[in-house]
């Protein structure tokens, strides 16, 4: 990589890890590209999957799609293709993370005034806020069984890891999301 270039936000392909998708930043542009997980032969370029300001790539559990951020959450075929918008609410939506069964995407959004964790069906639909705190809540990740979401937060004045229960299947109508506890502080 040359001056002014960077490789960011890597994501392993699923289920077998044959590829790593990542953001390639160069000349003021962010593109999602992929390389074989064994590396690129000298002189080869990564395969461009999505051009034009995309970041935060996240492979779906079955490896067929990649969710990403383009101001909102989008998904597109893992081989590249036209992105489909998943979230539509106000604010900035970032850091998509697929549920283990691929039915939902958790993400962070500032649409309620500060960064909170939200859930949306992977095909789009009702976007549901699951954290409600004046602190910044971000970087959601699902537990392997889909029953909890871990996230980073500066609750209490320092950055820590917190976990919230989300009973599968996620009830989009629910306003009570179970307990939140500090996992690491």
Phi, psi and omega in degrees: 000142181264183176301139178076009178244151179207153172243124188223164170052058180290148177218124178287140173290154180241156358271354189250355176072030182289335183229160169235119174267146179202170177270128174253116180257121176206140177053038176083005182240144174250124177234150173265126181232170174219155176226157172299145181292347176275353180104168179262140172298149179307134178089346178279150176258154175295159177277123179282126179256323182208120181261151167099061169088014181271147173208181181061048179295142179214115178292142172291159182303327179271358177079004185276340184222161173234129171269150180205174177252127170226051189085321171238174176273132177233163171225152179209160180301142183297340177273000184101159180150190184284126178287144177248127181289132180256315180257151184225352185293175179290165176089187184254124180250127186219172171059056180293145177215121182287142170292157182302329180271357178079005183277335185229159172233125171270149180203167176255141180215149176260014186297340179260012176115333172210173183289124177229167177265135181231162175229144176218145171302143183299337178271000185098166180137210184295126178262124188240124177284133180243347172244146182220090183207145178294346178287166175276122176247125184205176180053061179289148173212135184279148170290157181303330180266000178077009183271347181218158171235125172268149180204158174272146179205150174259028174303138180080004174096354176220157183285127182217174177256130180236158180228136176239138177285136171224104184293123176282144353287149180300129177266108183297334181280348186292142173246354177247117188255021177079195188278150170243134179220152175284128179263325181211124175217000000 
